[in-house]
């Protein structure tokens, strides 16, 4: 199998997995979705805080 076919297969597989994930998450009840959203937001905020803190230390 040539390289282009492998890339196309991986790309379409990624798209299909993303669609399944979106469908799964949209099918959750509101309270469950809200809890998951809060957890994801917390992880993102903590990660951004770490990155900003590291950039501040490198500049000083």
CHARMM-style PDB file with segment names, atoms N, HN, CA, C and O in Angstrom:
ATOM      1  N   UNK     1       0.853  -1.175   0.000  1.00  0.00      PROA
ATOM      2  CA  UNK     1       0.000   0.000   0.000  1.00  0.00      PROA
ATOM      3  C   UNK     1       0.901   1.240   0.000  1.00  0.00      PROA
ATOM      4  O   UNK     1       1.860   1.330   0.767  1.00  0.00      PROA
ATOM      5  N   UNK     2       0.572   2.180  -0.868  1.00  0.00      PROA
ATOM      6  HN  UNK     2      -0.206   2.107  -1.491  1.00  0.00      PROA
ATOM      7  CA  UNK     2       1.444   3.354  -0.926  1.00  0.00      PROA
ATOM      8  C   UNK     2       1.104   4.358   0.171  1.00  0.00      PROA
ATOM      9  O   UNK     2       0.077   4.254   0.842  1.00  0.00      PROA
ATOM     10  N   UNK     3       1.989   5.323   0.330  1.00  0.00      PROA
ATOM     11  HN  UNK     3       2.823   5.407  -0.216  1.00  0.00      PROA
ATOM     12  CA  UNK     3       1.907   6.282   1.441  1.00  0.00      PROA
ATOM     13  C   UNK     3       0.631   7.126   1.390  1.00  0.00      PROA
ATOM     14  O   UNK     3       0.043   7.415   2.432  1.00  0.00      PROA
ATOM     15  N   UNK     4       0.200   7.524   0.195  1.00  0.00      PROA
ATOM     16  HN  UNK     4       0.678   7.289  -0.652  1.00  0.00      PROA
ATOM     17  CA  UNK     4      -1.002   8.353   0.067  1.00  0.00      PROA
ATOM     18  C   UNK     4      -2.252   7.617   0.537  1.00  0.00      PROA
ATOM     19  O   UNK     4      -3.117   8.216   1.176  1.00  0.00      PROA
ATOM     20  N   UNK     5      -2.354   6.337   0.231  1.00  0.00      PROA
ATOM     21  HN  UNK     5      -1.651   5.851  -0.288  1.00  0.00      PROA
ATOM     22  CA  UNK     5      -3.516   5.564   0.662  1.00  0.00      PROA
ATOM     23  C   UNK     5      -3.549   5.421   2.179  1.00  0.00      PROA
ATOM     24  O   UNK     5      -4.618   5.476   2.787  1.00  0.00      PROA
ATOM     25  N   UNK     6      -2.395   5.240   2.781  1.00  0.00      PROA
ATOM     26  HN  UNK     6      -1.527   5.196   2.286  1.00  0.00      PROA
ATOM     27  CA  UNK     6      -2.314   5.130   4.238  1.00  0.00      PROA
ATOM     28  C   UNK     6      -2.753   6.439   4.884  1.00  0.00      PROA
ATOM     29  O   UNK     6      -3.498   6.425   5.864  1.00  0.00      PROA
ATOM     30  N   UNK     7      -2.309   7.547   4.357  1.00  0.00      PROA
ATOM     31  HN  UNK     7      -1.704   7.559   3.561  1.00  0.00      PROA
ATOM     32  CA  UNK     7      -2.687   8.855   4.888  1.00  0.00      PROA
ATOM     33  C   UNK     7      -4.192   9.072   4.760  1.00  0.00      PROA
ATOM     34  O   UNK     7      -4.825   9.580   5.685  1.00  0.00      PROA
ATOM     35  N   UNK     8      -4.767   8.692   3.624  1.00  0.00      PROA
ATOM     36  HN  UNK     8      -4.253   8.279   2.873  1.00  0.00      PROA
ATOM     37  CA  UNK     8      -6.208   8.846   3.417  1.00  0.00      PROA
ATOM     38  C   UNK     8      -6.989   7.976   4.395  1.00  0.00      PROA
ATOM     39  O   UNK     8      -7.983   8.429   4.962  1.00  0.00      PROA
ATOM     40  N   UNK     9      -6.559   6.746   4.600  1.00  0.00      PROA
ATOM     41  HN  UNK     9      -5.751   6.378   4.140  1.00  0.00      PROA
ATOM     42  CA  UNK     9      -7.241   5.845   5.533  1.00  0.00      PROA
ATOM     43  C   UNK     9      -7.163   6.376   6.958  1.00  0.00      PROA
ATOM     44  O   UNK     9      -8.160   6.363   7.679  1.00  0.00      PROA
ATOM     45  N   UNK    10      -6.003   6.837   7.364  1.00  0.00      PROA
ATOM     46  HN  UNK    10      -5.193   6.848   6.778  1.00  0.00      PROA
ATOM     47  CA  UNK    10      -5.839   7.394   8.718  1.00  0.00      PROA
ATOM     48  C   UNK    10      -6.692   8.655   8.876  1.00  0.00      PROA
ATOM     49  O   UNK    10      -7.317   8.849   9.919  1.00  0.00      PROA
ATOM     50  N   UNK    11      -6.722   9.502   7.866  1.00  0.00      PROA
ATOM     51  HN  UNK    11      -6.214   9.344   7.019  1.00  0.00      PROA
ATOM     52  CA  UNK    11      -7.512  10.737   7.933  1.00  0.00      PROA
ATOM     53  C   UNK    11      -8.996  10.430   8.083  1.00  0.00      PROA
ATOM     54  O   UNK    11      -9.661  11.008   8.943  1.00  0.00      PROA
ATOM     55  N   UNK    12      -9.521   9.534   7.262  1.00  0.00      PROA
ATOM     56  HN  UNK    12      -8.981   9.065   6.563  1.00  0.00      PROA
ATOM     57  CA  UNK    12     -10.948   9.211   7.337  1.00  0.00      PROA
ATOM     58  C   UNK    12     -11.302   8.471   8.622  1.00  0.00      PROA
ATOM     59  O   UNK    12     -12.392   8.650   9.167  1.00  0.00      PROA
ATOM     60  N   UNK    13     -10.394   7.653   9.098  1.00  0.00      PROA
ATOM     61  HN  UNK    13      -9.509   7.508   8.656  1.00  0.00      PROA
ATOM     62  CA  UNK    13     -10.632   6.976  10.376  1.00  0.00      PROA
ATOM     63  C   UNK    13     -10.711   7.998  11.499  1.00  0.00      PROA
ATOM     64  O   UNK    13     -11.556   7.883  12.387  1.00  0.00      PROA
ATOM     65  N   UNK    14      -9.841   8.990  11.465  1.00  0.00      PROA
ATOM     66  HN  UNK    14      -9.155   9.084  10.744  1.00  0.00      PROA
ATOM     67  CA  UNK    14      -9.868  10.055  12.474  1.00  0.00      PROA
ATOM     68  C   UNK    14     -11.185  10.830  12.417  1.00  0.00      PROA
ATOM     69  O   UNK    14     -11.769  11.141  13.455  1.00  0.00      PROA
ATOM     70  N   UNK    15     -11.645  11.137  11.224  1.00  0.00      PROA
ATOM     71  HN  UNK    15     -11.170  10.884  10.380  1.00  0.00      PROA
ATOM     72  CA  UNK    15     -12.904  11.864  11.062  1.00  0.00      PROA
ATOM     73  C   UNK    15     -14.069  11.054  11.626  1.00  0.00      PROA
ATOM     74  O   UNK    15     -14.912  11.592  12.344  1.00  0.00      PROA
ATOM     75  N   UNK    16     -14.115   9.769  11.304  1.00  0.00      PROA
ATOM     76  HN  UNK    16     -13.430   9.332  10.721  1.00  0.00      PROA
ATOM     77  CA  UNK    16     -15.200   8.919  11.797  1.00  0.00      PROA
ATOM     78  C   UNK    16     -15.172   8.778  13.315  1.00  0.00      PROA
ATOM     79  O   UNK    16     -16.223   8.794  13.956  1.00  0.00      PROA
ATOM     80  N   UNK    17     -13.994   8.642  13.891  1.00  0.00      PROA
ATOM     81  HN  UNK    17     -13.141   8.629  13.370  1.00  0.00      PROA
ATOM     82  CA  UNK    17     -13.886   8.562  15.350  1.00  0.00      PROA
ATOM     83  C   UNK    17     -14.347   9.867  15.999  1.00  0.00      PROA
ATOM     84  O   UNK    17     -15.002   9.846  17.041  1.00  0.00      PROA
ATOM     85  N   UNK    18     -14.008  10.997  15.389  1.00  0.00      PROA
ATOM     86  HN  UNK    18     -13.476  11.014  14.543  1.00  0.00      PROA
ATOM     87  CA  UNK    18     -14.438  12.292  15.914  1.00  0.00      PROA
ATOM     88  C   UNK    18     -15.972  12.405  15.862  1.00  0.00      PROA
ATOM     89  O   UNK    18     -16.593  12.904  16.800  1.00  0.00      PROA
ATOM     90  N   UNK    19     -16.567  11.944  14.773  1.00  0.00      PROA
ATOM     91  HN  UNK    19     -16.062  11.539  14.011  1.00  0.00      PROA
ATOM     92  CA  UNK    19     -18.033  11.964  14.654  1.00  0.00      PROA
ATOM     93  C   UNK    19     -18.691  11.100  15.722  1.00  0.00      PROA
ATOM     94  O   UNK    19     -19.699  11.493  16.309  1.00  0.00      PROA
ATOM     95  N   UNK    20     -18.126   9.936  15.972  1.00  0.00      PROA
ATOM     96  HN  UNK    20     -17.307   9.617  15.495  1.00  0.00      PROA
ATOM     97  CA  UNK    20     -18.660   9.056  17.014  1.00  0.00      PROA
ATOM     98  C   UNK    20     -18.553   9.721  18.376  1.00  0.00      PROA
ATOM     99  O   UNK    20     -19.486   9.648  19.175  1.00  0.00      PROA
ATOM    100  N   UNK    21     -17.433  10.367  18.647  1.00  0.00      PROA
ATOM    101  HN  UNK    21     -16.675  10.427  17.997  1.00  0.00      PROA
ATOM    102  CA  UNK    21     -17.251  11.061  19.920  1.00  0.00      PROA
ATOM    103  C   UNK    21     -18.266  12.186  20.090  1.00  0.00      PROA
ATOM    104  O   UNK    21     -18.852  12.334  21.162  1.00  0.00      PROA
ATOM    105  N   UNK    22     -18.475  12.969  19.053  1.00  0.00      PROA
ATOM    106  HN  UNK    22     -17.999  12.849  18.182  1.00  0.00      PROA
ATOM    107  CA  UNK    22     -19.452  14.053  19.112  1.00  0.00      PROA
ATOM    108  C   UNK    22     -20.846  13.498  19.375  1.00  0.00      PROA
ATOM    109  O   UNK    22     -21.578  14.029  20.211  1.00  0.00      PROA
ATOM    110  N   UNK    23     -21.215  12.446  18.675  1.00  0.00      PROA
ATOM    111  HN  UNK    23     -20.621  12.015  17.996  1.00  0.00      PROA
ATOM    112  CA  UNK    23     -22.529  11.845  18.870  1.00  0.00      PROA
ATOM    113  C   UNK    23     -22.678  11.327  20.296  1.00  0.00      PROA
ATOM    114  O   UNK    23     -23.709  11.544  20.931  1.00  0.00      PROA
ATOM    115  N   UNK    24     -21.661  10.649  20.798  1.00  0.00      PROA
ATOM    116  HN  UNK    24     -20.822  10.472  20.282  1.00  0.00      PROA
ATOM    117  CA  UNK    24     -21.705  10.108  22.155  1.00  0.00      PROA
ATOM    118  C   UNK    24     -21.871  11.221  23.190  1.00  0.00      PROA
ATOM    119  O   UNK    24     -22.699  11.112  24.095  1.00  0.00      PROA
ATOM    120  N   UNK    25     -21.092  12.278  23.059  1.00  0.00      PROA
ATOM    121  HN  UNK    25     -20.420  12.366  22.324  1.00  0.00      PROA
ATOM    122  CA  UNK    25     -21.159  13.367  24.020  1.00  0.00      PROA
ATOM    123  C   UNK    25     -22.479  14.134  23.927  1.00  0.00      PROA
ATOM    124  O   UNK    25     -22.979  14.617  24.942  1.00  0.00      PROA
ATOM    125  N   UNK    26     -23.043  14.251  22.741  1.00  0.00      PROA
ATOM    126  HN  UNK    26     -22.636  13.858  21.916  1.00  0.00      PROA
ATOM    127  CA  UNK    26     -24.303  14.979  22.593  1.00  0.00      PROA
ATOM    128  C   UNK    26     -25.497  14.160  23.076  1.00  0.00      PROA
ATOM    129  O   UNK    26     -26.579  14.709  23.283  1.00  0.00      PROA
ATOM    130  N   UNK    27     -25.316  12.879  23.255  1.00  0.00      PROA
ATOM    131  HN  UNK    27     -24.437  12.433  23.087  1.00  0.00      PROA
ATOM    132  CA  UNK    27     -26.391  11.984  23.673  1.00  0.00      PROA
ATOM    133  C   UNK    27     -26.500  11.890  25.202  1.00  0.00      PROA
ATOM    134  O   UNK    27     -27.429  11.269  25.719  1.00  0.00      PROA
ATOM    135  N   UNK    28     -25.561  12.501  25.920  1.00  0.00      PROA
ATOM    136  HN  UNK    28     -24.806  13.006  25.500  1.00  0.00      PROA
ATOM    137  CA  UNK    28     -25.556  12.435  27.381  1.00  0.00      PROA
ATOM    138  C   UNK    28     -26.641  13.323  27.974  1.00  0.00      PROA
ATOM    139  O   UNK    28     -27.007  14.343  27.391  1.00  0.00      PROA
ATOM    140  N   UNK    29     -27.160  12.924  29.152  1.00  0.00      PROA
ATOM    141  HN  UNK    29     -26.863  12.095  29.626  1.00  0.00      PROA
ATOM    142  CA  UNK    29     -28.091  13.804  29.860  1.00  0.00      PROA
ATOM    143  C   UNK    29     -27.397  15.103  30.279  1.00  0.00      PROA
ATOM    144  O   UNK    29     -26.172  15.151  30.389  1.00  0.00      PROA
ATOM    145  N   UNK    30     -28.186  16.150  30.510  1.00  0.00      PROA
ATOM    146  HN  UNK    30     -29.181  16.111  30.421  1.00  0.00      PROA
ATOM    147  CA  UNK    30     -27.635  17.484  30.794  1.00  0.00      PROA
ATOM    148  C   UNK    30     -26.714  17.489  32.012  1.00  0.00      PROA
ATOM    149  O   UNK    30     -25.637  18.082  31.953  1.00  0.00      PROA
ATOM    150  N   UNK    31     -27.101  16.850  33.106  1.00  0.00      PROA
ATOM    151  HN  UNK    31     -27.976  16.368  33.154  1.00  0.00      PROA
ATOM    152  CA  UNK    31     -26.269  16.892  34.314  1.00  0.00      PROA
ATOM    153  C   UNK    31     -24.938  16.177  34.112  1.00  0.00      PROA
ATOM    154  O   UNK    31     -23.915  16.594  34.657  1.00  0.00      PROA
ATOM    155  N   UNK    32     -24.953  15.117  33.341  1.00  0.00      PROA
ATOM    156  HN  UNK    32     -25.784  14.779  32.899  1.00  0.00      PROA
ATOM    157  CA  UNK    32     -23.712  14.385  33.070  1.00  0.00      PROA
ATOM    158  C   UNK    32     -22.813  15.210  32.141  1.00  0.00      PROA
ATOM    159  O   UNK    32     -21.601  15.276  32.345  1.00  0.00      PROA
ATOM    160  N   UNK    33     -23.401  15.825  31.139  1.00  0.00      PROA
ATOM    161  HN  UNK    33     -24.385  15.771  30.973  1.00  0.00      PROA
ATOM    162  CA  UNK    33     -22.644  16.661  30.210  1.00  0.00      PROA
ATOM    163  C   UNK    33     -22.051  17.871  30.927  1.00  0.00      PROA
ATOM    164  O   UNK    33     -20.910  18.255  30.669  1.00  0.00      PROA
ATOM    165  N   UNK    34     -22.827  18.464  31.822  1.00  0.00      PROA
ATOM    166  HN  UNK    34     -23.754  18.152  32.031  1.00  0.00      PROA
ATOM    167  CA  UNK    34     -22.360  19.623  32.582  1.00  0.00      PROA
ATOM    168  C   UNK    34     -21.142  19.255  33.433  1.00  0.00      PROA
ATOM    169  O   UNK    34     -20.165  20.004  33.482  1.00  0.00      PROA
ATOM    170  N   UNK    35     -21.204  18.106  34.098  1.00  0.00      PROA
ATOM    171  HN  UNK    35     -21.997  17.498  34.058  1.00  0.00      PROA
ATOM    172  CA  UNK    35     -20.080  17.667  34.926  1.00  0.00      PROA
ATOM    173  C   UNK    35     -18.824  17.444  34.099  1.00  0.00      PROA
ATOM    174  O   UNK    35     -17.728  17.832  34.503  1.00  0.00      PROA
ATOM    175  N   UNK    36     -18.988  16.817  32.937  1.00  0.00      PROA
ATOM    176  HN  UNK    36     -19.878  16.502  32.609  1.00  0.00      PROA
ATOM    177  CA  UNK    36     -17.844  16.567  32.061  1.00  0.00      PROA
ATOM    178  C   UNK    36     -17.263  17.887  31.551  1.00  0.00      PROA
ATOM    179  O   UNK    36     -16.045  18.054  31.496  1.00  0.00      PROA
ATOM    180  N   UNK    37     -18.134  18.814  31.182  1.00  0.00      PROA
ATOM    181  HN  UNK    37     -19.123  18.678  31.227  1.00  0.00      PROA
ATOM    182  CA  UNK    37     -17.670  20.110  30.691  1.00  0.00      PROA
ATOM    183  C   UNK    37     -16.872  20.848  31.758  1.00  0.00      PROA
ATOM    184  O   UNK    37     -15.846  21.459  31.455  1.00  0.00      PROA
ATOM    185  N   UNK    38     -17.331  20.797  32.992  1.00  0.00      PROA
ATOM    186  HN  UNK    38     -18.164  20.301  33.238  1.00  0.00      PROA
ATOM    187  CA  UNK    38     -16.607  21.462  34.083  1.00  0.00      PROA
ATOM    188  C   UNK    38     -15.236  20.835  34.294  1.00  0.00      PROA
ATOM    189  O   UNK    38     -14.261  21.550  34.528  1.00  0.00      PROA
ATOM    190  N   UNK    39     -15.146  19.517  34.215  1.00  0.00      PROA
ATOM    191  HN  UNK    39     -15.938  18.936  34.025  1.00  0.00      PROA
ATOM    192  CA  UNK    39     -13.855  18.835  34.383  1.00  0.00      PROA
ATOM    193  C   UNK    39     -12.892  19.217  33.263  1.00  0.00      PROA
ATOM    194  O   UNK    39     -11.722  19.504  33.515  1.00  0.00      PROA
ATOM    195  N   UNK    40     -13.387  19.221  32.028  1.00  0.00      PROA
ATOM    196  HN  UNK    40     -14.338  18.988  31.823  1.00  0.00      PROA
ATOM    197  CA  UNK    40     -12.538  19.560  30.886  1.00  0.00      PROA
ATOM    198  C   UNK    40     -12.069  21.009  30.990  1.00  0.00      PROA
ATOM    199  O   UNK    40     -10.900  21.306  30.741  1.00  0.00      PROA
ATOM    200  N   UNK    41     -12.983  21.913  31.360  1.00  0.00      PROA
ATOM    201  HN  UNK    41     -13.932  21.672  31.563  1.00  0.00      PROA
ATOM    202  CA  UNK    41     -12.619  23.318  31.526  1.00  0.00      PROA
ATOM    203  C   UNK    41     -11.558  23.491  32.600  1.00  0.00      PROA
ATOM    204  O   UNK    41     -10.632  24.285  32.435  1.00  0.00      PROA
ATOM    205  N   UNK    42     -11.684  22.759  33.695  1.00  0.00      PROA
ATOM    206  HN  UNK    42     -12.436  22.114  33.829  1.00  0.00      PROA
ATOM    207  CA  UNK    42     -10.710  22.851  34.779  1.00  0.00      PROA
ATOM    208  C   UNK    42      -9.324  22.413  34.297  1.00  0.00      PROA
ATOM    209  O   UNK    42      -8.324  23.059  34.607  1.00  0.00      PROA
ATOM    210  N   UNK    43      -9.269  21.329  33.549  1.00  0.00      PROA
ATOM    211  HN  UNK    43     -10.082  20.803  33.297  1.00  0.00      PROA
ATOM    212  CA  UNK    43      -7.984  20.840  33.027  1.00  0.00      PROA
ATOM    213  C   UNK    43      -7.369  21.873  32.088  1.00  0.00      PROA
ATOM    214  O   UNK    43      -6.166  22.126  32.148  1.00  0.00      PROA
ATOM    215  N   UNK    44      -8.178  22.466  31.229  1.00  0.00      PROA
ATOM    216  HN  UNK    44      -9.156  22.260  31.180  1.00  0.00      PROA
ATOM    217  CA  UNK    44      -7.668  23.463  30.281  1.00  0.00      PROA
ATOM    218  C   UNK    44      -7.135  24.685  31.023  1.00  0.00      PROA
ATOM    219  O   UNK    44      -6.050  25.175  30.711  1.00  0.00      PROA
ATOM    220  N   UNK    45      -7.888  25.177  32.000  1.00  0.00      PROA
ATOM    221  HN  UNK    45      -8.769  24.779  32.253  1.00  0.00      PROA
ATOM    222  CA  UNK    45      -7.459  26.355  32.753  1.00  0.00      PROA
ATOM    223  C   UNK    45      -6.161  26.070  33.504  1.00  0.00      PROA
ATOM    224  O   UNK    45      -5.258  26.906  33.511  1.00  0.00      PROA
ATOM    225  N   UNK    46      -6.055  24.902  34.135  1.00  0.00      PROA
ATOM    226  HN  UNK    46      -6.788  24.222  34.129  1.00  0.00      PROA
ATOM    227  CA  UNK    46      -4.835  24.557  34.862  1.00  0.00      PROA
ATOM    228  C   UNK    46      -3.644  24.463  33.921  1.00  0.00      PROA
ATOM    229  O   UNK    46      -2.546  24.897  34.268  1.00  0.00      PROA
ATOM    230  N   UNK    47      -3.847  23.905  32.739  1.00  0.00      PROA
ATOM    231  HN  UNK    47      -4.739  23.553  32.457  1.00  0.00      PROA
ATOM    232  CA  UNK    47      -2.768  23.773  31.767  1.00  0.00      PROA
ATOM    233  C   UNK    47      -2.319  25.145  31.273  1.00  0.00      PROA
ATOM    234  O   UNK    47      -1.120  25.403  31.164  1.00  0.00      PROA
ATOM    235  N   UNK    48      -3.270  26.020  30.974  1.00  0.00      PROA
ATOM    236  HN  UNK    48      -4.243  25.810  31.062  1.00  0.00      PROA
ATOM    237  CA  UNK    48      -2.929  27.371  30.521  1.00  0.00      PROA
ATOM    238  C   UNK    48      -2.178  28.118  31.616  1.00  0.00      PROA
ATOM    239  O   UNK    48      -1.205  28.816  31.332  1.00  0.00      PROA
ATOM    240  N   UNK    49      -2.616  27.980  32.860  1.00  0.00      PROA
ATOM    241  HN  UNK    49      -3.407  27.413  33.091  1.00  0.00      PROA
ATOM    242  CA  UNK    49      -1.923  28.634  33.972  1.00  0.00      PROA
ATOM    243  C   UNK    49      -0.467  28.170  34.061  1.00  0.00      PROA
ATOM    244  O   UNK    49       0.427  28.983  34.296  1.00  0.00      PROA
ATOM    245  N   UNK    50      -0.228  26.887  33.878  1.00  0.00      PROA
ATOM    246  HN  UNK    50      -0.954  26.227  33.687  1.00  0.00      PROA
ATOM    247  CA  UNK    50       1.143  26.366  33.931  1.00  0.00      PROA
ATOM    248  C   UNK    50       1.989  26.935  32.797  1.00  0.00      PROA
ATOM    249  O   UNK    50       3.144  27.304  33.008  1.00  0.00      PROA
ATOM    250  N   UNK    51       1.421  27.007  31.599  1.00  0.00      PROA
ATOM    251  HN  UNK    51       0.483  26.707  31.428  1.00  0.00      PROA
ATOM    252  CA  UNK    51       2.163  27.513  30.442  1.00  0.00      PROA
ATOM    253  C   UNK    51       2.479  28.992  30.625  1.00  0.00      PROA
ATOM    254  O   UNK    51       3.604  29.420  30.370  1.00  0.00      PROA
ATOM    255  N   UNK    52       1.497  29.776  31.063  1.00  0.00      PROA
ATOM    256  HN  UNK    52       0.583  29.429  31.270  1.00  0.00      PROA
ATOM    257  CA  UNK    52       1.714  31.209  31.268  1.00  0.00      PROA
ATOM    258  C   UNK    52       2.765  31.424  32.353  1.00  0.00      PROA
ATOM    259  O   UNK    52       3.617  32.304  32.227  1.00  0.00      PROA
ATOM    260  N   UNK    53       2.707  30.628  33.411  1.00  0.00      PROA
ATOM    261  HN  UNK    53       2.015  29.914  33.513  1.00  0.00      PROA
ATOM    262  CA  UNK    53       3.681  30.742  34.505  1.00  0.00      PROA
ATOM    263  C   UNK    53       5.078  30.418  33.981  1.00  0.00      PROA
ATOM    264  O   UNK    53       6.031  31.120  34.320  1.00  0.00      PROA
ATOM    265  N   UNK    54       5.224  29.389  33.175  1.00  0.00      PROA
ATOM    266  HN  UNK    54       4.450  28.819  32.899  1.00  0.00      PROA
ATOM    267  CA  UNK    54       6.530  29.026  32.637  1.00  0.00      PROA
ATOM    268  C   UNK    54       7.066  30.113  31.707  1.00  0.00      PROA
ATOM    269  O   UNK    54       8.261  30.411  31.731  1.00  0.00      PROA
ATOM    270  N   UNK    55       6.201  30.707  30.891  1.00  0.00      PROA
ATOM    271  HN  UNK    55       5.231  30.465  30.871  1.00  0.00      PROA
ATOM    272  CA  UNK    55       6.653  31.772  30.000  1.00  0.00      PROA
ATOM    273  C   UNK    55       7.100  32.993  30.787  1.00  0.00      PROA
ATOM    274  O   UNK    55       8.052  33.665  30.390  1.00  0.00      PROA
ATOM    275  N   UNK    56       6.430  33.293  31.894  1.00  0.00      PROA
ATOM    276  HN  UNK    56       5.656  32.748  32.216  1.00  0.00      PROA
ATOM    277  CA  UNK    56       6.808  34.415  32.730  1.00  0.00      PROA
ATOM    278  C   UNK    56       8.167  34.210  33.363  1.00  0.00      PROA
ATOM    279  O   UNK    56       8.937  35.161  33.501  1.00  0.00      PROA
ATOM    280  N   UNK    57       8.477  32.972  33.753  1.00  0.00      PROA
ATOM    281  HN  UNK    57       7.852  32.200  33.641  1.00  0.00      PROA
ATOM    282  CA  UNK    57       9.786  32.671  34.351  1.00  0.00      PROA
ATOM    283  C   UNK    57      10.892  32.767  33.324  1.00  0.00      PROA
ATOM    284  O   UNK    57      12.003  33.182  33.652  1.00  0.00      PROA
ATOM    285  N   UNK    58      10.612  32.390  32.085  1.00  0.00      PROA
ATOM    286  HN  UNK    58       9.709  32.052  31.819  1.00  0.00      PROA
ATOM    287  CA  UNK    58      11.637  32.432  31.044  1.00  0.00      PROA
ATOM    288  C   UNK    58      11.967  33.851  30.615  1.00  0.00      PROA
ATOM    289  O   UNK    58      13.089  34.115  30.183  1.00  0.00      PROA
ATOM    290  N   UNK    59      11.018  34.767  30.723  1.00  0.00      PROA
ATOM    291  HN  UNK    59      10.107  34.553  31.074  1.00  0.00      PROA
ATOM    292  CA  UNK    59      11.254  36.152  30.293  1.00  0.00      PROA
ATOM    293  C   UNK    59      12.053  36.945  31.317  1.00  0.00      PROA
ATOM    294  O   UNK    59      12.794  37.861  30.959  1.00  0.00      PROA
ATOM    295  N   UNK    60      11.903  36.592  32.603  1.00  0.00      PROA
ATOM    296  HN  UNK    60      11.301  35.848  32.895  1.00  0.00      PROA
ATOM    297  CA  UNK    60      12.523  37.372  33.668  1.00  0.00      PROA
ATOM    298  C   UNK    60      13.928  37.076  33.844  1.00  0.00      PROA
ATOM    299  OT1 UNK    60      14.579  37.662  34.709  1.00  0.00      PROA
TER     300      UNK     60
END
